[in-house]
Amino acid sequence: MVTFAGVDHVSFTVTDLDRSQSFYTSVLDFVPVLDVGYGRILMHPATGFTLSLMKHDGARGGGFTELTTGLDHLGLAAGSRAELEEWERRFDDLGVGYTPIRDMELSFHLNFRDPDDIALELSAPNEHLLAARAALAAGHTSQDDIDAFIDEHDLDLPRVDTT
């Protein structure tokens, strides 16, 4: 069966290439690798993740809103809640606004925004998400398997309607 191998890149439309590049390089440690005039290609050295920043002629501009159909937010991975606490300190040092870490059913979340208000999130798995990933990797993918996992871990999650 054909499947995709992972996420290759994400591309954001921005209002100011220099300002956005500065944010992603100084805050998230991306490295600029290519300037094509209307866009900048950045890569993250530790993960290889590629981010392109585009400034299109005729773009409407204005701040991002997750209330418009399309991207809601980009989730970036962190290793632990302690790492998220380190990110909060880094954001404080760099003057980046954020919402405090939220402890959710399957992970911990730290939300922040880039200069165009694009919603970004760092999330770290908790023990439930790690167990869920292991169960899925072991082939426990039926809805009954998933429902049993939710019950076994006493998670307050809504059931998926498969009808």
Salt bridges, closest charged atoms under 4 A:
ASP8 OD2 - HIS9 ND1 2.69
ASP18 OD1 - ARG40 NH2 2.96
ASP29 OD1 - ARG90 NH2 3.05
ASP35 OD2 - ARG40 NE 3.03
GLU66 OE2 - ARG113 NH2 2.90
ASP72 OD2 - HIS73 ND1 2.76
GLU85 OE2 - ARG81 NH1 2.67
ASP103 OD1 - ARG81 NE 2.86
ASP116 OD1 - ARG19 NH2 3.01
GLU121 OE1 - HIS73 NE2 3.51
GLU121 OE2 - ARG102 NH2 3.77
GLU121 OE1 - HIS109 ND1 3.06
GLU127 OE2 - HIS128 NE2 3.58
ASP147 OD1 - ARG159 NH1 3.53
ASP151 OD1 - ARG159 NH2 2.26
GLU152 OE2 - HIS153 NE2 3.84
